[in-house]
């Protein structure tokens, strides 16, 4: 959903940000539902590396959109 929203912005979004949106999209369902993974609960599949990447990607997307809206 994030990648699609970035593509639908009324201004050009860099392709690398759309890819980062896709990474964030992959966290959406799998982390919210106990049966999002074939084996084990979500917290066993994600750690500091994934969390750090997700926060950086989200921050970059927010910075870009805020800059465009300014």
mmCIF file of the N, C-alpha and C atoms, coordinates in Angstrom:
data_MODEL
# 
_entry.id   MODEL 
# 
loop_
_atom_site.group_PDB 
_atom_site.id 
_atom_site.type_symbol 
_atom_site.label_atom_id 
_atom_site.label_alt_id 
_atom_site.label_comp_id 
_atom_site.label_asym_id 
_atom_site.label_entity_id 
_atom_site.label_seq_id 
_atom_site.pdbx_PDB_ins_code 
_atom_site.Cartn_x 
_atom_site.Cartn_y 
_atom_site.Cartn_z 
_atom_site.occupancy 
_atom_site.B_iso_or_equiv 
_atom_site.pdbx_formal_charge 
_atom_site.auth_seq_id 
_atom_site.auth_comp_id 
_atom_site.auth_asym_id 
_atom_site.auth_atom_id 
_atom_site.pdbx_PDB_model_num 
ATOM 1   N N  . UNK A 1 1  ? 0.810  -1.178  0.000  1.00 0.00 ? 1  UNK A N  1 
ATOM 2   C CA . UNK A 1 1  ? 0.000  0.000   0.000  1.00 0.00 ? 1  UNK A CA 1 
ATOM 3   C C  . UNK A 1 1  ? 0.867  1.261   0.000  1.00 0.00 ? 1  UNK A C  1 
ATOM 4   N N  . UNK A 1 2  ? 1.968  1.266   0.709  1.00 0.00 ? 2  UNK A N  1 
ATOM 5   C CA . UNK A 1 2  ? 2.833  2.449   0.743  1.00 0.00 ? 2  UNK A CA 1 
ATOM 6   C C  . UNK A 1 2  ? 3.425  2.701   -0.641 1.00 0.00 ? 2  UNK A C  1 
ATOM 7   N N  . UNK A 1 3  ? 3.911  1.658   -1.281 1.00 0.00 ? 3  UNK A N  1 
ATOM 8   C CA . UNK A 1 3  ? 4.502  1.816   -2.611 1.00 0.00 ? 3  UNK A CA 1 
ATOM 9   C C  . UNK A 1 3  ? 3.460  2.367   -3.590 1.00 0.00 ? 3  UNK A C  1 
ATOM 10  N N  . UNK A 1 4  ? 2.254  1.872   -3.528 1.00 0.00 ? 4  UNK A N  1 
ATOM 11  C CA . UNK A 1 4  ? 1.200  2.351   -4.424 1.00 0.00 ? 4  UNK A CA 1 
ATOM 12  C C  . UNK A 1 4  ? 0.880  3.815   -4.158 1.00 0.00 ? 4  UNK A C  1 
ATOM 13  N N  . UNK A 1 5  ? 0.800  4.189   -2.888 1.00 0.00 ? 5  UNK A N  1 
ATOM 14  C CA . UNK A 1 5  ? 0.523  5.585   -2.545 1.00 0.00 ? 5  UNK A CA 1 
ATOM 15  C C  . UNK A 1 5  ? 1.627  6.504   -3.057 1.00 0.00 ? 5  UNK A C  1 
ATOM 16  N N  . UNK A 1 6  ? 2.870  6.052   -2.964 1.00 0.00 ? 6  UNK A N  1 
ATOM 17  C CA . UNK A 1 6  ? 3.981  6.864   -3.463 1.00 0.00 ? 6  UNK A CA 1 
ATOM 18  C C  . UNK A 1 6  ? 3.890  7.040   -4.979 1.00 0.00 ? 6  UNK A C  1 
ATOM 19  N N  . UNK A 1 7  ? 3.483  6.001   -5.668 1.00 0.00 ? 7  UNK A N  1 
ATOM 20  C CA . UNK A 1 7  ? 3.336  6.087   -7.128 1.00 0.00 ? 7  UNK A CA 1 
ATOM 21  C C  . UNK A 1 7  ? 2.203  7.039   -7.527 1.00 0.00 ? 7  UNK A C  1 
ATOM 22  N N  . UNK A 1 8  ? 1.207  7.160   -6.673 1.00 0.00 ? 8  UNK A N  1 
ATOM 23  C CA . UNK A 1 8  ? 0.039  7.977   -6.987 1.00 0.00 ? 8  UNK A CA 1 
ATOM 24  C C  . UNK A 1 8  ? 0.178  9.437   -6.544 1.00 0.00 ? 8  UNK A C  1 
ATOM 25  N N  . UNK A 1 9  ? 1.299  9.804   -5.975 1.00 0.00 ? 9  UNK A N  1 
ATOM 26  C CA . UNK A 1 9  ? 1.502  11.198  -5.564 1.00 0.00 ? 9  UNK A CA 1 
ATOM 27  C C  . UNK A 1 9  ? 1.421  12.111  -6.784 1.00 0.00 ? 9  UNK A C  1 
ATOM 28  N N  . UNK A 1 10 ? 0.994  13.345  -6.592 1.00 0.00 ? 10 UNK A N  1 
ATOM 29  C CA . UNK A 1 10 ? 0.891  14.269  -7.717 1.00 0.00 ? 10 UNK A CA 1 
ATOM 30  C C  . UNK A 1 10 ? 2.241  14.827  -8.169 1.00 0.00 ? 10 UNK A C  1 
ATOM 31  N N  . UNK A 1 11 ? 3.322  14.298  -7.631 1.00 0.00 ? 11 UNK A N  1 
ATOM 32  C CA . UNK A 1 11 ? 4.675  14.681  -8.039 1.00 0.00 ? 11 UNK A CA 1 
ATOM 33  C C  . UNK A 1 11 ? 5.511  13.416  -8.154 1.00 0.00 ? 11 UNK A C  1 
ATOM 34  N N  . UNK A 1 12 ? 6.605  13.509  -8.855 1.00 0.00 ? 12 UNK A N  1 
ATOM 35  C CA . UNK A 1 12 ? 7.473  12.352  -9.128 1.00 0.00 ? 12 UNK A CA 1 
ATOM 36  C C  . UNK A 1 12 ? 8.168  11.876  -7.849 1.00 0.00 ? 12 UNK A C  1 
ATOM 37  N N  . UNK A 1 13 ? 8.066  10.595  -7.595 1.00 0.00 ? 13 UNK A N  1 
ATOM 38  C CA . UNK A 1 13 ? 8.729  9.983   -6.444 1.00 0.00 ? 13 UNK A CA 1 
ATOM 39  C C  . UNK A 1 13 ? 9.914  9.162   -6.952 1.00 0.00 ? 13 UNK A C  1 
ATOM 40  N N  . UNK A 1 14 ? 11.092 9.311   -6.327 1.00 0.00 ? 14 UNK A N  1 
ATOM 41  C CA . UNK A 1 14 ? 12.252 8.536   -6.759 1.00 0.00 ? 14 UNK A CA 1 
ATOM 42  C C  . UNK A 1 14 ? 11.989 7.020   -6.658 1.00 0.00 ? 14 UNK A C  1 
ATOM 43  N N  . UNK A 1 15 ? 12.428 6.266   -7.644 1.00 0.00 ? 15 UNK A N  1 
ATOM 44  C CA . UNK A 1 15 ? 12.212 4.810   -7.635 1.00 0.00 ? 15 UNK A CA 1 
ATOM 45  C C  . UNK A 1 15 ? 12.746 4.110   -6.388 1.00 0.00 ? 15 UNK A C  1 
ATOM 46  N N  . UNK A 1 16 ? 13.865 4.602   -5.837 1.00 0.00 ? 16 UNK A N  1 
ATOM 47  C CA . UNK A 1 16 ? 14.404 3.938   -4.641 1.00 0.00 ? 16 UNK A CA 1 
ATOM 48  C C  . UNK A 1 16 ? 13.467 4.095   -3.445 1.00 0.00 ? 16 UNK A C  1 
ATOM 49  N N  . UNK A 1 17 ? 12.726 5.198   -3.368 1.00 0.00 ? 17 UNK A N  1 
ATOM 50  C CA . UNK A 1 17 ? 11.762 5.352   -2.278 1.00 0.00 ? 17 UNK A CA 1 
ATOM 51  C C  . UNK A 1 17 ? 10.569 4.433   -2.469 1.00 0.00 ? 17 UNK A C  1 
ATOM 52  N N  . UNK A 1 18 ? 10.179 4.208   -3.699 1.00 0.00 ? 18 UNK A N  1 
ATOM 53  C CA . UNK A 1 18 ? 9.085  3.267   -3.965 1.00 0.00 ? 18 UNK A CA 1 
ATOM 54  C C  . UNK A 1 18 ? 9.506  1.864   -3.545 1.00 0.00 ? 18 UNK A C  1 
ATOM 55  N N  . UNK A 1 19 ? 10.757 1.503   -3.819 1.00 0.00 ? 19 UNK A N  1 
ATOM 56  C CA . UNK A 1 19 ? 11.272 0.187   -3.395 1.00 0.00 ? 19 UNK A CA 1 
ATOM 57  C C  . UNK A 1 19 ? 11.282 0.081   -1.871 1.00 0.00 ? 19 UNK A C  1 
ATOM 58  N N  . UNK A 1 20 ? 11.654 1.153   -1.195 1.00 0.00 ? 20 UNK A N  1 
ATOM 59  C CA . UNK A 1 20 ? 11.647 1.153   0.273  1.00 0.00 ? 20 UNK A CA 1 
ATOM 60  C C  . UNK A 1 20 ? 10.216 1.040   0.790  1.00 0.00 ? 20 UNK A C  1 
ATOM 61  N N  . UNK A 1 21 ? 9.277  1.635   0.067  1.00 0.00 ? 21 UNK A N  1 
ATOM 62  C CA . UNK A 1 21 ? 7.867  1.469   0.414  1.00 0.00 ? 21 UNK A CA 1 
ATOM 63  C C  . UNK A 1 21 ? 7.429  0.022   0.306  1.00 0.00 ? 21 UNK A C  1 
ATOM 64  N N  . UNK A 1 22 ? 7.939  -0.673  -0.702 1.00 0.00 ? 22 UNK A N  1 
ATOM 65  C CA . UNK A 1 22 ? 7.618  -2.107  -0.861 1.00 0.00 ? 22 UNK A CA 1 
ATOM 66  C C  . UNK A 1 22 ? 8.153  -2.926  0.312  1.00 0.00 ? 22 UNK A C  1 
ATOM 67  N N  . UNK A 1 23 ? 9.346  -2.565  0.776  1.00 0.00 ? 23 UNK A N  1 
ATOM 68  C CA . UNK A 1 23 ? 9.911  -3.260  1.943  1.00 0.00 ? 23 UNK A CA 1 
ATOM 69  C C  . UNK A 1 23 ? 8.973  -3.081  3.134  1.00 0.00 ? 23 UNK A C  1 
ATOM 70  N N  . UNK A 1 24 ? 8.520  -1.848  3.355  1.00 0.00 ? 24 UNK A N  1 
ATOM 71  C CA . UNK A 1 24 ? 7.608  -1.588  4.468  1.00 0.00 ? 24 UNK A CA 1 
ATOM 72  C C  . UNK A 1 24 ? 6.280  -2.307  4.278  1.00 0.00 ? 24 UNK A C  1 
ATOM 73  N N  . UNK A 1 25 ? 5.797  -2.379  3.047  1.00 0.00 ? 25 UNK A N  1 
ATOM 74  C CA . UNK A 1 25 ? 4.548  -3.095  2.768  1.00 0.00 ? 25 UNK A CA 1 
ATOM 75  C C  . UNK A 1 25 ? 4.643  -4.554  3.209  1.00 0.00 ? 25 UNK A C  1 
ATOM 76  N N  . UNK A 1 26 ? 5.801  -5.153  3.043  1.00 0.00 ? 26 UNK A N  1 
ATOM 77  C CA . UNK A 1 26 ? 5.972  -6.561  3.402  1.00 0.00 ? 26 UNK A CA 1 
ATOM 78  C C  . UNK A 1 26 ? 5.877  -6.800  4.906  1.00 0.00 ? 26 UNK A C  1 
ATOM 79  N N  . UNK A 1 27 ? 6.097  -5.769  5.696  1.00 0.00 ? 27 UNK A N  1 
ATOM 80  C CA . UNK A 1 27 ? 5.980  -5.913  7.154  1.00 0.00 ? 27 UNK A CA 1 
ATOM 81  C C  . UNK A 1 27 ? 4.535  -5.837  7.626  1.00 0.00 ? 27 UNK A C  1 
ATOM 82  N N  . UNK A 1 28 ? 3.671  -5.257  6.840  1.00 0.00 ? 28 UNK A N  1 
ATOM 83  C CA . UNK A 1 28 ? 2.321  -4.933  7.282  1.00 0.00 ? 28 UNK A CA 1 
ATOM 84  C C  . UNK A 1 28 ? 1.531  -6.130  7.814  1.00 0.00 ? 28 UNK A C  1 
ATOM 85  N N  . UNK A 1 29 ? 1.196  -7.066  6.997  1.00 0.00 ? 29 UNK A N  1 
ATOM 86  C CA . UNK A 1 29 ? 0.356  -8.189  7.426  1.00 0.00 ? 29 UNK A CA 1 
ATOM 87  C C  . UNK A 1 29 ? 1.136  -9.174  8.281  1.00 0.00 ? 29 UNK A C  1 
ATOM 88  N N  . UNK A 1 30 ? 2.335  -9.495  7.865  1.00 0.00 ? 30 UNK A N  1 
ATOM 89  C CA . UNK A 1 30 ? 3.111  -10.531 8.558  1.00 0.00 ? 30 UNK A CA 1 
ATOM 90  C C  . UNK A 1 30 ? 3.410  -10.189 10.011 1.00 0.00 ? 30 UNK A C  1 
ATOM 91  N N  . UNK A 1 31 ? 3.529  -8.928  10.339 1.00 0.00 ? 31 UNK A N  1 
ATOM 92  C CA . UNK A 1 31 ? 3.852  -8.555  11.720 1.00 0.00 ? 31 UNK A CA 1 
ATOM 93  C C  . UNK A 1 31 ? 2.620  -8.323  12.577 1.00 0.00 ? 31 UNK A C  1 
ATOM 94  N N  . UNK A 1 32 ? 1.472  -8.150  11.955 1.00 0.00 ? 32 UNK A N  1 
ATOM 95  C CA . UNK A 1 32 ? 0.257  -7.844  12.725 1.00 0.00 ? 32 UNK A CA 1 
ATOM 96  C C  . UNK A 1 32 ? -0.570 -9.066  13.101 1.00 0.00 ? 32 UNK A C  1 
ATOM 97  N N  . UNK A 1 33 ? -0.376 -10.145 12.405 1.00 0.00 ? 33 UNK A N  1 
ATOM 98  C CA . UNK A 1 33 ? -1.225 -11.309 12.641 1.00 0.00 ? 33 UNK A CA 1 
ATOM 99  C C  . UNK A 1 33 ? -0.394 -12.514 13.076 1.00 0.00 ? 33 UNK A C  1 
ATOM 100 N N  . UNK A 1 34 ? -0.891 -13.208 14.072 1.00 0.00 ? 34 UNK A N  1 
ATOM 101 C CA . UNK A 1 34 ? -0.165 -14.355 14.628 1.00 0.00 ? 34 UNK A CA 1 
ATOM 102 C C  . UNK A 1 34 ? 0.088  -15.449 13.595 1.00 0.00 ? 34 UNK A C  1 
ATOM 103 N N  . UNK A 1 35 ? -0.769 -15.577 12.606 1.00 0.00 ? 35 UNK A N  1 
ATOM 104 C CA . UNK A 1 35 ? -0.594 -16.609 11.586 1.00 0.00 ? 35 UNK A CA 1 
ATOM 105 C C  . UNK A 1 35 ? 0.010  -16.029 10.304 1.00 0.00 ? 35 UNK A C  1 
ATOM 106 N N  . UNK A 1 36 ? 0.697  -14.901 10.391 1.00 0.00 ? 36 UNK A N  1 
ATOM 107 C CA . UNK A 1 36 ? 1.308  -14.270 9.228  1.00 0.00 ? 36 UNK A CA 1 
ATOM 108 C C  . UNK A 1 36 ? 2.503  -15.043 8.689  1.00 0.00 ? 36 UNK A C  1 
ATOM 109 N N  . UNK A 1 37 ? 3.044  -15.946 9.498  1.00 0.00 ? 37 UNK A N  1 
ATOM 110 C CA . UNK A 1 37 ? 4.177  -16.789 9.093  1.00 0.00 ? 37 UNK A CA 1 
ATOM 111 C C  . UNK A 1 37 ? 3.786  -18.257 9.246  1.00 0.00 ? 37 UNK A C  1 
ATOM 112 N N  . UNK A 1 38 ? 4.369  -19.084 8.431  1.00 0.00 ? 38 UNK A N  1 
ATOM 113 C CA . UNK A 1 38 ? 4.052  -20.518 8.480  1.00 0.00 ? 38 UNK A CA 1 
ATOM 114 C C  . UNK A 1 38 ? 4.410  -21.132 9.830  1.00 0.00 ? 38 UNK A C  1 
ATOM 115 N N  . UNK A 1 39 ? 5.489  -20.671 10.423 1.00 0.00 ? 39 UNK A N  1 
ATOM 116 C CA . UNK A 1 39 ? 5.953  -21.215 11.711 1.00 0.00 ? 39 UNK A CA 1 
ATOM 117 C C  . UNK A 1 39 ? 6.281  -20.087 12.672 1.00 0.00 ? 39 UNK A C  1 
ATOM 118 N N  . UNK A 1 40 ? 5.809  -20.167 13.868 1.00 0.00 ? 40 UNK A N  1 
ATOM 119 C CA . UNK A 1 40 ? 6.174  -19.239 14.926 1.00 0.00 ? 40 UNK A CA 1 
ATOM 120 C C  . UNK A 1 40 ? 5.493  -17.884 14.849 1.00 0.00 ? 40 UNK A C  1 
ATOM 121 N N  . UNK A 1 41 ? 5.492  -17.186 15.990 1.00 0.00 ? 41 UNK A N  1 
ATOM 122 C CA . UNK A 1 41 ? 4.884  -15.860 16.048 1.00 0.00 ? 41 UNK A CA 1 
ATOM 123 C C  . UNK A 1 41 ? 5.761  -14.809 15.369 1.00 0.00 ? 41 UNK A C  1 
ATOM 124 N N  . UNK A 1 42 ? 5.183  -13.681 14.998 1.00 0.00 ? 42 UNK A N  1 
ATOM 125 C CA . UNK A 1 42 ? 5.936  -12.644 14.289 1.00 0.00 ? 42 UNK A CA 1 
ATOM 126 C C  . UNK A 1 42 ? 7.215  -12.190 14.991 1.00 0.00 ? 42 UNK A C  1 
ATOM 127 N N  . UNK A 1 43 ? 7.186  -12.068 16.331 1.00 0.00 ? 43 UNK A N  1 
ATOM 128 C CA . UNK A 1 43 ? 8.362  -11.546 17.013 1.00 0.00 ? 43 UNK A CA 1 
ATOM 129 C C  . UNK A 1 43 ? 9.594  -12.437 16.852 1.00 0.00 ? 43 UNK A C  1 
ATOM 130 N N  . UNK A 1 44 ? 9.408  -13.681 16.472 1.00 0.00 ? 44 UNK A N  1 
ATOM 131 C CA . UNK A 1 44 ? 10.548 -14.570 16.249 1.00 0.00 ? 44 UNK A CA 1 
ATOM 132 C C  . UNK A 1 44 ? 11.180 -14.376 14.871 1.00 0.00 ? 44 UNK A C  1 
ATOM 133 N N  . UNK A 1 45 ? 10.539 -13.629 14.007 1.00 0.00 ? 45 UNK A N  1 
ATOM 134 C CA . UNK A 1 45 ? 11.010 -13.457 12.637 1.00 0.00 ? 45 UNK A CA 1 
ATOM 135 C C  . UNK A 1 45 ? 11.650 -12.103 12.368 1.00 0.00 ? 45 UNK A C  1 
ATOM 136 N N  . UNK A 1 46 ? 11.558 -11.190 13.325 1.00 0.00 ? 46 UNK A N  1 
ATOM 137 C CA . UNK A 1 46 ? 12.080 -9.838  13.124 1.00 0.00 ? 46 UNK A CA 1 
ATOM 138 C C  . UNK A 1 46 ? 12.931 -9.435  14.315 1.00 0.00 ? 46 UNK A C  1 
ATOM 139 N N  . UNK A 1 47 ? 13.974 -8.686  14.027 1.00 0.00 ? 47 UNK A N  1 
ATOM 140 C CA . UNK A 1 47 ? 14.867 -8.238  15.084 1.00 0.00 ? 47 UNK A CA 1 
ATOM 141 C C  . UNK A 1 47 ? 15.358 -6.827  14.819 1.00 0.00 ? 47 UNK A C  1 
ATOM 142 N N  . UNK A 1 48 ? 16.439 -6.444  15.488 1.00 0.00 ? 48 UNK A N  1 
ATOM 143 C CA . UNK A 1 48 ? 16.965 -5.080  15.364 1.00 0.00 ? 48 UNK A CA 1 
ATOM 144 C C  . UNK A 1 48 ? 17.344 -4.686  13.937 1.00 0.00 ? 48 UNK A C  1 
ATOM 145 N N  . UNK A 1 49 ? 17.849 -5.608  13.150 1.00 0.00 ? 49 UNK A N  1 
ATOM 146 C CA . UNK A 1 49 ? 18.242 -5.295  11.775 1.00 0.00 ? 49 UNK A CA 1 
ATOM 147 C C  . UNK A 1 49 ? 17.034 -4.874  10.945 1.00 0.00 ? 49 UNK A C  1 
ATOM 148 N N  . UNK A 1 50 ? 15.965 -5.658  11.000 1.00 0.00 ? 50 UNK A N  1 
ATOM 149 C CA . UNK A 1 50 ? 14.759 -5.342  10.236 1.00 0.00 ? 50 UNK A CA 1 
ATOM 150 C C  . UNK A 1 50 ? 14.096 -4.075  10.769 1.00 0.00 ? 50 UNK A C  1 
ATOM 151 N N  . UNK A 1 51 ? 14.060 -3.935  12.084 1.00 0.00 ? 51 UNK A N  1 
ATOM 152 C CA . UNK A 1 51 ? 13.445 -2.744  12.682 1.00 0.00 ? 51 UNK A CA 1 
ATOM 153 C C  . UNK A 1 51 ? 14.199 -1.486  12.292 1.00 0.00 ? 51 UNK A C  1 
ATOM 154 N N  . UNK A 1 52 ? 15.510 -1.537  12.350 1.00 0.00 ? 52 UNK A N  1 
ATOM 155 C CA . UNK A 1 52 ? 16.323 -0.381  11.978 1.00 0.00 ? 52 UNK A CA 1 
ATOM 156 C C  . UNK A 1 52 ? 16.122 0.013   10.528 1.00 0.00 ? 52 UNK A C  1 
ATOM 157 N N  . UNK A 1 53 ? 16.120 -0.980  9.648  1.00 0.00 ? 53 UNK A N  1 
ATOM 158 C CA . UNK A 1 53 ? 15.889 -0.705  8.223  1.00 0.00 ? 53 UNK A CA 1 
ATOM 159 C C  . UNK A 1 53 ? 14.512 -0.087  8.007  1.00 0.00 ? 53 UNK A C  1 
ATOM 160 N N  . UNK A 1 54 ? 13.497 -0.647  8.651  1.00 0.00 ? 54 UNK A N  1 
ATOM 161 C CA . UNK A 1 54 ? 12.136 -0.150  8.482  1.00 0.00 ? 54 UNK A CA 1 
ATOM 162 C C  . UNK A 1 54 ? 12.024 1.295   8.962  1.00 0.00 ? 54 UNK A C  1 
ATOM 163 N N  . UNK A 1 55 ? 12.630 1.606   10.093 1.00 0.00 ? 55 UNK A N  1 
ATOM 164 C CA . UNK A 1 55 ? 12.576 2.978   10.605 1.00 0.00 ? 55 UNK A CA 1 
ATOM 165 C C  . UNK A 1 55 ? 13.298 3.950   9.682  1.00 0.00 ? 55 UNK A C  1 
ATOM 166 N N  . UNK A 1 56 ? 14.439 3.547   9.149  1.00 0.00 ? 56 UNK A N  1 
ATOM 167 C CA . UNK A 1 56 ? 15.173 4.410   8.216  1.00 0.00 ? 56 UNK A CA 1 
ATOM 168 C C  . UNK A 1 56 ? 14.364 4.647   6.940  1.00 0.00 ? 56 UNK A C  1 
ATOM 169 N N  . UNK A 1 57 ? 13.808 3.577   6.393  1.00 0.00 ? 57 UNK A N  1 
ATOM 170 C CA . UNK A 1 57 ? 13.008 3.697   5.170  1.00 0.00 ? 57 UNK A CA 1 
ATOM 171 C C  . UNK A 1 57 ? 11.806 4.624   5.403  1.00 0.00 ? 57 UNK A C  1 
ATOM 172 N N  . UNK A 1 58 ? 11.104 4.411   6.505  1.00 0.00 ? 58 UNK A N  1 
ATOM 173 C CA . UNK A 1 58 ? 9.938  5.243   6.808  1.00 0.00 ? 58 UNK A CA 1 
ATOM 174 C C  . UNK A 1 58 ? 10.347 6.704   6.981  1.00 0.00 ? 58 UNK A C  1 
ATOM 175 N N  . UNK A 1 59 ? 11.461 6.935   7.655  1.00 0.00 ? 59 UNK A N  1 
ATOM 176 C CA . UNK A 1 59 ? 11.946 8.296   7.848  1.00 0.00 ? 59 UNK A CA 1 
ATOM 177 C C  . UNK A 1 59 ? 12.286 8.979   6.537  1.00 0.00 ? 59 UNK A C  1 
ATOM 178 N N  . UNK A 1 60 ? 12.928 8.246   5.628  1.00 0.00 ? 60 UNK A N  1 
ATOM 179 C CA . UNK A 1 60 ? 13.275 8.812   4.323  1.00 0.00 ? 60 UNK A CA 1 
ATOM 180 C C  . UNK A 1 60 ? 12.020 9.161   3.518  1.00 0.00 ? 60 UNK A C  1 
ATOM 181 N N  . UNK A 1 61 ? 11.035 8.292   3.574  1.00 0.00 ? 61 UNK A N  1 
ATOM 182 C CA . UNK A 1 61 ? 9.785  8.548   2.847  1.00 0.00 ? 61 UNK A CA 1 
ATOM 183 C C  . UNK A 1 61 ? 9.084  9.772   3.428  1.00 0.00 ? 61 UNK A C  1 
ATOM 184 N N  . UNK A 1 62 ? 8.998  9.841   4.748  1.00 0.00 ? 62 UNK A N  1 
ATOM 185 C CA . UNK A 1 62 ? 8.361  10.996  5.379  1.00 0.00 ? 62 UNK A CA 1 
ATOM 186 C C  . UNK A 1 62 ? 9.102  12.288  5.068  1.00 0.00 ? 62 UNK A C  1 
ATOM 187 N N  . UNK A 1 63 ? 10.431 12.267  5.127  1.00 0.00 ? 63 UNK A N  1 
ATOM 188 C CA . UNK A 1 63 ? 11.211 13.461  4.804  1.00 0.00 ? 63 UNK A CA 1 
ATOM 189 C C  . UNK A 1 63 ? 10.934 13.918  3.376  1.00 0.00 ? 63 UNK A C  1 
ATOM 190 N N  . UNK A 1 64 ? 10.907 12.979  2.447  1.00 0.00 ? 64 UNK A N  1 
ATOM 191 C CA . UNK A 1 64 ? 10.654 13.319  1.044  1.00 0.00 ? 64 UNK A CA 1 
ATOM 192 C C  . UNK A 1 64 ? 9.276  13.970  0.876  1.00 0.00 ? 64 UNK A C  1 
ATOM 193 N N  . UNK A 1 65 ? 8.254  13.344  1.446  1.00 0.00 ? 65 UNK A N  1 
ATOM 194 C CA . UNK A 1 65 ? 6.903  13.862  1.283  1.00 0.00 ? 65 UNK A CA 1 
ATOM 195 C C  . UNK A 1 65 ? 6.759  15.223  1.969  1.00 0.00 ? 65 UNK A C  1 
ATOM 196 N N  . UNK A 1 66 ? 7.314  15.365  3.150  1.00 0.00 ? 66 UNK A N  1 
ATOM 197 C CA . UNK A 1 66 ? 7.251  16.662  3.844  1.00 0.00 ? 66 UNK A CA 1 
ATOM 198 C C  . UNK A 1 66 ? 7.939  17.753  3.028  1.00 0.00 ? 66 UNK A C  1 
ATOM 199 N N  . UNK A 1 67 ? 9.078  17.424  2.445  1.00 0.00 ? 67 UNK A N  1 
ATOM 200 C CA . UNK A 1 67 ? 9.796  18.400  1.632  1.00 0.00 ? 67 UNK A CA 1 
ATOM 201 C C  . UNK A 1 67 ? 8.965  18.807  0.414  1.00 0.00 ? 67 UNK A C  1 
ATOM 202 N N  . UNK A 1 68 ? 8.308  17.845  -0.207 1.00 0.00 ? 68 UNK A N  1 
ATOM 203 C CA . UNK A 1 68 ? 7.483  18.136  -1.382 1.00 0.00 ? 68 UNK A CA 1 
ATOM 204 C C  . UNK A 1 68 ? 6.270  18.994  -1.031 1.00 0.00 ? 68 UNK A C  1 
ATOM 205 N N  . UNK A 1 69 ? 5.759  18.820  0.168  1.00 0.00 ? 69 UNK A N  1 
ATOM 206 C CA . UNK A 1 69 ? 4.567  19.548  0.588  1.00 0.00 ? 69 UNK A CA 1 
ATOM 207 C C  . UNK A 1 69 ? 4.900  20.954  1.102  1.00 0.00 ? 69 UNK A C  1 
ATOM 208 N N  . UNK A 1 70 ? 6.151  21.205  1.409  1.00 0.00 ? 70 UNK A N  1 
ATOM 209 C CA . UNK A 1 70 ? 6.547  22.512  1.978  1.00 0.00 ? 70 UNK A CA 1 
ATOM 210 C C  . UNK A 1 70 ? 6.434  23.631  0.972  1.00 0.00 ? 70 UNK A C  1 
# 
